Amino acid sequence: DAGVIQSPRHEVTEMGQEVTLRCKPISGHDYLFWYRQTMMRGLELLIYFNNNVPIDDSGMPEDRFSAKMPNASFSTLKIQPSEPRDSAVYFCASRTGGSTEAFFGQGTRLTVV
Amino acid sequence: GQQVMQIPQYQHVQEGEDFTTYCNSSTTLSNIQWYKQRPGGHPVFLIQLVKSGEVKKQKRLTFQFGEAKKNSSLHITATQTTDVGTYFCAGNNNDMRFGAGTRLTVKP
């Protein structure tokens, strides 16, 4: 298996633009997590899904952020409109079951100018 | 979800010195996981502790889970430059919320 695949690896966009980050979890994994990492706030859990259903989105910063998981092999995190303070590395992770190791993607480095 | 506090935030050691990072939770954890993130990389799973008082070793790394299952530690004996990175704990119920991490730097 190729592991968790995220795209793009890098994204530079202008303030106000829509940004869509993509994640393909490991096949067979039924949990998917989205994280945001910054120097100031560390590794924050934004939202997680179980069997494609959002379970906890309390970490989503505000209405500008939305996440979907239309099927077991694909998830998106969308920011609309983007702001400079959204600049961060966004990680997707997946795992099987409720208490097993999680596998992280390589991350998407987002820069909003 | 539960919050886990991790200390110290930074640790700089001379190569060969020992290193310890601590993770504390206000609530009892079902289990705890430790991850390592190399500079510029992504978190990679190291180990999971489940039982009260559990101790596990991986070469120079020793992981402990407290008796009350509210705290954990990671100890590295005789650090090497390859140990550089940020070490995270995650209090693990179904969600997976990470501590702030401890950034370790090692001076050769």
Chai-1 contact restraints between the chains, C-beta under 6 A:
chainA,res_idxA,chainB,res_idxB,connection_type,confidence,min_distance_angstrom,max_distance_angstrom,comment,restraint_id
A,F33,B,M96,contact,1.0,0.0,6.0,A-B,restraint_1
A,G42,B,A100,contact,1.0,0.0,6.0,A-B,restraint_2
A,G42,B,G101,contact,1.0,0.0,6.0,A-B,restraint_3
A,L43,B,F98,contact,1.0,0.0,6.0,A-B,restraint_4
A,L45,B,R97,contact,1.0,0.0,6.0,A-B,restraint_5
A,Y48,B,D95,contact,1.0,0.0,6.0,A-B,restraint_6
A,D56,B,D95,contact,1.0,0.0,6.0,A-B,restraint_7
A,G98,B,N94,contact,1.0,0.0,6.0,A-B,restraint_8
A,S99,B,N31,contact,1.0,0.0,6.0,A-B,restraint_9
A,S99,B,N92,contact,1.0,0.0,6.0,A-B,restraint_10
A,E101,B,F45,contact,1.0,0.0,6.0,A-B,restraint_11
A,A102,B,M96,contact,1.0,0.0,6.0,A-B,restraint_12
A,F104,B,H42,contact,1.0,0.0,6.0,A-B,restraint_13
A,F104,B,P43,contact,1.0,0.0,6.0,A-B,restraint_14
A,Q106,B,H42,contact,1.0,0.0,6.0,A-B,restraint_15
A,G107,B,H42,contact,1.0,0.0,6.0,A-B,restraint_16
